[in-house]
Amino acid sequence: MDSDTVIHELGHYLEDNNSFVHQEAVDFYNRRTAGDQLESLRSLTGRPYRSSERTRKDNWFDPYVGKEYLDASGNRKYTEIISMGMQYIWKDPASFAAKDPEYFDFIMNVLRGLPSK
């Protein structure tokens, strides 16, 4: 497994095992995607995602960040916010900060244990 994948999966672990981190990710996702329609990840990216995989594209650096995960009750069970953010801080922090300073700052604050604004 490459380091990008390890960091990505650590982000999922952090969100899945820390209710503060999960709630911060959900709140950030909801704020950033308010009013955005669900779109096909396959159509947006040209990658072979399942036809059922949808995203709210916002202005994310990668449409996968907005991937929609809901449980049977319609609650946001998972996000890609923390995992993709951590992956891109690891991969290229300067580019991430330049492309999406709000998202970059959000991830840095979550990793510091600070609440979002």
TILOFI-948387 format. One line per 8 residues: number of its first residue (from 1); their letters; for each residue x, y, z of C-alpha. Coordinates in steps of 0.25 Angstrom, whole numbers, plus 5000, padded with zeros to 4 digits. Example, Ala and Ser with C-alpha at 12.3 -4.5 7.8 and 13.67 -1.06 7.14 Angstrom:
<recs>
1	AS	5049,4982,5031 | 5055,4996,5029;
</recs>
This chain:
<recs>
1	MDSDTVIH	5000,5000,5000 | 5006,5014,4996 | 5007,5025,5006 | 4996,5033,5000 | 4986,5022,5002 | 4991,5020,5017 | 4989,5034,5020 | 4975,5034,5013;
9	ELGHYLED	4971,5022,5021 | 4976,5028,5034 | 4967,5040,5031 | 4955,5030,5031 | 4960,5024,5044 | 4961,5037,5051 | 4947,5042,5046 | 4941,5028,5049;
17	NNSFVHQE	4946,5028,5063 | 4945,5042,5068 | 4931,5048,5068 | 4937,5062,5069 | 4944,5060,5056 | 4932,5053,5049 | 4923,5065,5053 | 4933,5075,5048;
25	AVDFYNRR	4934,5068,5035 | 4919,5067,5033 | 4917,5081,5037 | 4927,5086,5027 | 4922,5077,5016 | 4908,5082,5018 | 4912,5096,5018 | 4921,5095,5006;
33	TAGDQLES	4911,5087,4998 | 4898,5094,5002 | 4889,5095,4989 | 4898,5086,4981 | 4891,5075,4973 | 4896,5061,4974 | 4904,5057,4961 | 4910,5044,4956;
41	LRSLTGRP	4925,5042,4960 | 4927,5034,4947 | 4921,5046,4938 | 4929,5056,4945 | 4942,5049,4946 | 4942,5039,4934 | 4947,5029,4944 | 4940,5015,4945;
49	YRSSERTR	4932,5018,4958 | 4919,5010,4960 | 4907,5017,4954 | 4901,5018,4968 | 4913,5026,4973 | 4909,5041,4974 | 4916,5054,4979 | 4913,5068,4982;
57	KDNWFDPY	4924,5075,4974 | 4925,5089,4981 | 4939,5094,4977 | 4946,5083,4982 | 4960,5080,4976 | 4955,5066,4973 | 4940,5063,4972 | 4942,5050,4980;
65	VGKEYLDA	4943,5059,4993 | 4928,5062,4992 | 4924,5047,4991 | 4911,5045,4997 | 4910,5034,5008 | 4896,5033,5015 | 4891,5022,5024 | 4877,5016,5023;
73	SGNRKYTE	4871,5028,5031 | 4877,5038,5022 | 4888,5043,5032 | 4902,5046,5027 | 4910,5033,5032 | 4923,5036,5025 | 4930,5046,5018 | 4943,5048,5009;
81	IISMGMQY	4946,5061,5016 | 4956,5057,5026 | 4963,5046,5018 | 4964,5054,5005 | 4969,5066,5012 | 4979,5058,5020 | 4984,5051,5007 | 4986,5065,5000;
89	IWKDPASF	4993,5071,5012 | 5002,5059,5011 | 5004,5059,4996 | 5005,5074,4993 | 5001,5084,5004 | 5005,5096,4997 | 4997,5093,4985 | 4985,5089,4994;
97	AAKDPEYF	4986,5102,5001 | 4986,5110,4988 | 4975,5103,4982 | 4965,5103,4994 | 4970,5111,5006 | 4957,5109,5013 | 4958,5094,5012 | 4973,5094,5016;
105	DFIMNVLR	4971,5102,5028 | 4959,5094,5032 | 4967,5081,5032 | 4979,5088,5039 | 4969,5092,5050 | 4963,5079,5051 | 4976,5072,5053 | 4980,5082,5064;
113	GLPSK	4967,5079,5071 | 4961,5093,5068 | 4946,5095,5065 | 4943,5100,5051 | 4938,5115,5050;
</recs>
